[in-house]
Amino acid sequence: MKGPLIIWDMKSWGKINGYTYINRIIRPYLHPRYMSLHEAGNTNSGYIYFQQDGAAAHRSKYATPACNELVMASYIFPWPASSPDMSPMEGV
């Protein structure tokens, strides 16, 4: 199942970094969706994997502990940053 598309509003949110990534994307959008899917049991395996690439904001000193705090860190599917071999649009 795909999650929501969130467009980064650079004019009002500024540049993306670990702090803004967690507070503008993860906490308001992705974590609530993650929790609702988990509570509803909408998975085949009982796990919900969260996929993000290796962008600096995703692996920052702020984002990593925040994902641990939100109990999402153990379900982050590793994805190389800017990989020419893989596309999130293609089936795995």
C-alpha positions as CSV (number, residue, x, y, z in Angstrom):
1,M,0.0,0.0,0.0
2,K,1.4,3.4,-0.9
3,G,1.3,6.3,1.6
4,P,0.2,9.8,1.0
5,L,2.1,12.1,-1.4
6,I,3.4,15.1,0.6
7,I,4.7,18.1,-1.3
8,W,7.5,20.0,0.5
9,D,6.4,23.7,0.5
10,M,9.8,25.3,0.4
11,K,8.4,28.9,0.5
12,S,6.8,28.4,3.9
13,W,8.7,25.5,5.3
14,G,12.2,26.4,4.2
15,K,15.0,23.9,3.4
16,I,14.6,20.4,4.5
17,N,16.8,19.1,7.3
18,G,16.4,16.4,10.0
19,Y,14.3,18.6,12.3
20,T,12.0,19.9,9.6
21,Y,11.7,16.4,8.0
22,I,10.5,14.9,11.3
23,N,8.2,17.8,12.3
24,R,6.7,18.6,8.9
25,I,6.5,15.1,7.3
26,I,6.9,12.2,9.8
27,R,5.0,13.5,12.9
28,P,2.0,15.0,11.2
29,Y,1.5,12.7,8.2
30,L,3.5,9.4,8.2
31,H,3.5,8.4,11.8
32,P,-0.3,8.7,12.2
33,R,-0.8,6.7,9.0
34,Y,1.7,4.1,10.2
35,M,-0.1,3.8,13.5
36,S,-3.6,3.6,11.9
37,L,-2.5,0.8,9.5
38,H,-0.7,-1.0,12.4
39,E,-3.8,-0.8,14.7
40,A,-6.2,-1.9,11.9
41,G,-4.0,-4.9,11.1
42,N,-3.8,-3.9,7.4
43,T,-0.7,-5.9,6.6
44,N,0.0,-9.4,5.3
45,S,3.0,-10.0,7.5
46,G,2.1,-8.0,10.6
47,Y,4.8,-5.5,9.8
48,I,4.6,-2.1,8.1
49,Y,7.8,-1.1,6.4
50,F,8.7,2.5,5.9
51,Q,10.9,3.2,3.0
52,Q,13.2,6.3,2.7
53,D,16.4,6.9,0.8
54,G,19.8,7.9,2.3
55,A,19.2,11.6,2.1
56,A,20.9,13.6,4.8
57,A,17.6,14.7,6.4
58,H,16.5,11.0,6.7
59,R,19.7,9.9,8.5
60,S,20.5,13.1,10.5
61,K,21.3,13.2,14.2
62,Y,17.8,14.5,14.8
63,A,15.8,12.2,12.6
64,T,17.4,8.9,13.7
65,P,16.5,9.2,17.4
66,A,13.1,10.6,16.5
67,C,12.3,7.5,14.5
68,N,13.4,5.4,17.4
69,E,11.1,7.4,19.7
70,L,8.2,6.9,17.4
71,V,8.9,3.2,17.2
72,M,9.4,3.3,13.5
73,A,13.2,2.8,13.2
74,S,13.1,-1.0,13.2
75,Y,10.8,-1.0,10.2
76,I,12.7,1.4,8.0
77,F,13.5,-0.3,4.7
78,P,17.0,0.8,3.6
79,W,17.2,2.4,0.2
80,P,20.3,3.8,-1.4
81,A,20.2,7.6,-2.1
82,S,19.8,8.4,-5.8
83,S,20.3,4.8,-6.9
84,P,20.2,4.5,-10.7
85,D,19.5,0.8,-10.3
86,M,16.3,1.1,-8.3
87,S,13.1,3.0,-8.7
88,P,10.4,3.2,-6.0
89,M,7.9,3.2,-8.8
90,E,8.9,-0.3,-10.0
91,G,7.8,-3.5,-8.3
92,V,10.3,-5.2,-6.1
